[in-house]
Amino acid sequence: RLMREAFDEPPVVLLDDVMSELDRKRQDFLLKNTEKNQVFITCCEPLESEYVKNAKLFEISEGVVV
């Protein structure tokens, strides 16, 4: 919100493996509060949340997007 207000446009958010550090409740809170932004999240496990149903998911295997 602060970045949007400061620059008058939404930021691109990059979150690297943050989900493994959060419990399910906090994962849902984070996803719910970033769903109207452009967010890239890396994780080692598939996300199981109602908030990713409209997300574009990419899997990378051996350096190749599959």
N, C-alpha and C positions, 0 to 999 in steps of 0.2 A: 504494500500500500504506500509506503514512504517513497519508494523509488518511482512509482507511478505518479505520485503527486509532485515530486521534485523535477521529473523530466517530461511530464505530460504524456507518457506512453508506458505501457506495461513492460516490465523487464523480462528477460529470458532467465529462468531459474534452473540452475544445475545442482542436482543433489546426488552425491556419490555414495552409494551403499548406506544411506541413512535409515532405511527401513529395518535393517537387521538390528539396529540399536533401539528400536521403539516397540512397545507392546501394541497389540491390535487396536486398542482404543486410540492411542496416539497416532498410529499410522492412518486411521480413518480421519482423525482431526486434521492432520497435515494434508491429506489428499483432498478432503472436502474444502479446505481453505486455499487450495491452489488450483482447483479445477477450472477456473476461468482465466488462467494464465498459461503461458507457454512454458512447460516444465519438462525437463529431461531428468529422469530418475534412473540410476543404475542400481541393479540389485542382483544378488546371486540366486534368489528364490522367486518363483512367480508371485505376483501380488494377488491376493484374494480379497478384494474389496468391491463393494458396489460402486465406489467412486472411480474405478478404472474401466467401467463398462463402455465408455465412449472414447477411451484412450487408444492410441495407436501403439501397439506393442511390437518390439523388435527383439529378436534373439540373435546373439552373436556367438558363433561356434567356430573355433579355430581361426579367428580373425575375419570371418565372413558373415555378413548379415543373412540370416536364413528365414 
